[in-house]
Amino acid sequence: MNKEPIIRKRKIEDSAELAHSIALVWNTTYKGIVDDDFLKGLLDNEKESAKRLESNLNDQPNYYVLILQGKIIGWIYYTLDSDKYDNAAEIHSLYILKEYQGNGYGKMLYEYAIKNIKKKGIKKLVIGCLEGNPSNNFYKHLGGKYIGNNLFREKYLENIYLFEL
Ligand SMILES: CC(C)(COP(=O)(O)OP(=O)(O)OC[C@H]1O[C@@H](n2cnc3c(N)ncnc32)[C@H](O)[C@@H]1OP(=O)(O)O)[C@@H](O)C(=O)NCCC(=O)NCCS
């Protein structure tokens, strides 16, 4: 099996594994930030999440998974537009499983996405990150400029970062 990670579009057959990984990484990332009930709900409702992922597949063409030795260890989902900023792409989701963080994989997915986005002639990118998440510093480290905030799910403060590509 390949020891180097590969990036490919997510497929319908990834849905159950991806739903499980999303539930796990949300629980490790957002404990103390997002309500416990919501986080527990993700773990309890993986089957429903997997079904949603299956039915959204064609609406989310820019959803990529990072595979290491046959296992999904990270993913990125972006769109070529954003309702947060004009003429900008948006990364909606960028996650690496906790035990694989700090090995360059997050940056690998980020760079893969911006290469694709730039090829489309788009020169700006926005990303939202919940207040209290240490990943705010990851985005600042990559050159993101804080441009404001909004409410995520009408409850959680989300900081918005702008990248000039
Ligand atoms: C944020 C995340 C995607 C970063 O991926 P990663 O694989 O852990 O990070 P990398 O190893 O690719 O780090 C790349 C660079 O960012 C830096 N970095 C990583 N995490 C950082 C942090 N929390 N604060 C500051 N810098 C950070 C690294 O030191 C590295 O710097 P270098 O390129 O100068 O050596 C990952 O940690 C993660 O999934 N976190 C939990 C989920 C999350 O918060 N996602 C974002 C939701 S908005």
The ligand as an SDF file (V2000), in Angstrom:
LIG
                    3D

 48 50  0  0  0  0  0  0  0  0999 V2000
   -5.7380   23.0900   11.3050 C   0  0  0  0  0  0  0  0  0  0  0  0
   -5.2150   21.8340   10.6390 C   0  0  0  0  0  0  0  0  0  0  0  0
   -6.0110   21.5690    9.3490 C   0  0  0  0  0  0  0  0  0  0  0  0
   -3.7410   22.0340   10.2880 C   0  0  0  0  0  0  0  0  0  0  0  0
   -3.2610   20.8620    9.6860 O   0  0  0  0  0  0  0  0  0  0  0  0
   -1.9330   20.1680   10.2380 P   0  0  0  0  0  0  0  0  0  0  0  0
   -1.6390   19.0180    9.3610 O   0  0  0  0  0  0  0  0  0  0  0  0
   -2.0920   19.8900   11.6920 O   0  0  0  0  0  0  0  0  0  0  0  0
   -0.8630   21.3500   10.0630 O   0  0  0  0  0  0  0  0  0  0  0  0
    0.4930   21.2960    9.1940 P   0  0  0  0  0  0  0  0  0  0  0  0
    1.3810   20.2510    9.8140 O   0  0  0  0  0  0  0  0  0  0  0  0
    0.1750   21.1480    7.7630 O   0  0  0  0  0  0  0  0  0  0  0  0
    1.0820   22.7270    9.4980 O   0  0  0  0  0  0  0  0  0  0  0  0
    1.4750   23.6030    8.4600 C   0  0  0  0  0  0  0  0  0  0  0  0
    2.1020   24.8340    9.0810 C   0  0  0  0  0  0  0  0  0  0  0  0
    1.1540   25.4830    9.9440 O   0  0  0  0  0  0  0  0  0  0  0  0
    1.6640   25.5560   11.2800 C   0  0  0  0  0  0  0  0  0  0  0  0
    0.5520   25.2640   12.1940 N   0  0  0  0  0  0  0  0  0  0  0  0
   -0.1960   24.1370   12.2630 C   0  0  0  0  0  0  0  0  0  0  0  0
   -1.1550   24.2570   13.1920 N   0  0  0  0  0  0  0  0  0  0  0  0
   -0.9840   25.4860   13.7330 C   0  0  0  0  0  0  0  0  0  0  0  0
   -1.6570   26.2060   14.7610 C   0  0  0  0  0  0  0  0  0  0  0  0
   -2.7060   25.6750   15.4070 N   0  0  0  0  0  0  0  0  0  0  0  0
   -1.2160   27.4460   15.0440 N   0  0  0  0  0  0  0  0  0  0  0  0
   -0.1760   28.0080   14.3880 C   0  0  0  0  0  0  0  0  0  0  0  0
    0.5000   27.3740   13.3900 N   0  0  0  0  0  0  0  0  0  0  0  0
    0.1040   26.1320   13.0910 C   0  0  0  0  0  0  0  0  0  0  0  0
    2.7310   24.4740   11.3540 C   0  0  0  0  0  0  0  0  0  0  0  0
    3.6870   24.7920   12.3470 O   0  0  0  0  0  0  0  0  0  0  0  0
    3.3130   24.4970    9.9530 C   0  0  0  0  0  0  0  0  0  0  0  0
    4.1910   25.5990    9.8340 O   0  0  0  0  0  0  0  0  0  0  0  0
    5.4070   25.5920    8.7420 P   0  0  0  0  0  0  0  0  0  0  0  0
    4.8150   25.2520    7.3930 O   0  0  0  0  0  0  0  0  0  0  0  0
    5.9390   26.9950    8.8260 O   0  0  0  0  0  0  0  0  0  0  0  0
    6.3710   24.5510    9.2200 O   0  0  0  0  0  0  0  0  0  0  0  0
   -5.3210   20.5990   11.5830 C   0  0  0  0  0  0  0  0  0  0  0  0
   -4.5220   20.8010   12.7240 O   0  0  0  0  0  0  0  0  0  0  0  0
   -6.7210   20.2850   12.0200 C   0  0  0  0  0  0  0  0  0  0  0  0
   -7.4180   19.5540   11.3330 O   0  0  0  0  0  0  0  0  0  0  0  0
   -7.1390   20.8320   13.1790 N   0  0  0  0  0  0  0  0  0  0  0  0
   -8.4160   20.5060   13.7510 C   0  0  0  0  0  0  0  0  0  0  0  0
   -9.5450   20.8750   12.8480 C   0  0  0  0  0  0  0  0  0  0  0  0
   -9.6330   22.3300   12.5580 C   0  0  0  0  0  0  0  0  0  0  0  0
   -9.5780   23.1570   13.4430 O   0  0  0  0  0  0  0  0  0  0  0  0
   -9.8040   22.6260   11.2730 N   0  0  0  0  0  0  0  0  0  0  0  0
  -10.0240   23.9550   10.8300 C   0  0  0  0  0  0  0  0  0  0  0  0
  -11.4560   24.2500   10.9590 C   0  0  0  0  0  0  0  0  0  0  0  0
  -11.7650   25.9390   10.5930 S   0  0  0  0  0  0  0  0  0  0  0  0
  1  2  1  0
  2  3  1  0
  2  4  1  0
  2 36  1  0
  4  5  1  0
  5  6  1  0
  6  7  2  0
  6  8  1  0
  6  9  1  0
  9 10  1  0
 10 11  2  0
 10 12  1  0
 10 13  1  0
 13 14  1  0
 14 15  1  0
 15 16  1  0
 15 30  1  0
 16 17  1  0
 17 18  1  0
 17 28  1  0
 18 19  1  0
 18 27  1  0
 19 20  2  0
 20 21  1  0
 21 22  1  0
 21 27  2  0
 22 23  1  0
 22 24  2  0
 24 25  1  0
 25 26  2  0
 26 27  1  0
 28 29  1  0
 28 30  1  0
 30 31  1  0
 31 32  1  0
 32 33  2  0
 32 34  1  0
 32 35  1  0
 36 37  1  0
 36 38  1  0
 38 39  2  0
 38 40  1  0
 40 41  1  0
 41 42  1  0
 42 43  1  0
 43 44  2  0
 43 45  1  0
 45 46  1  0
 46 47  1  0
 47 48  1  0
M  END
$$$$
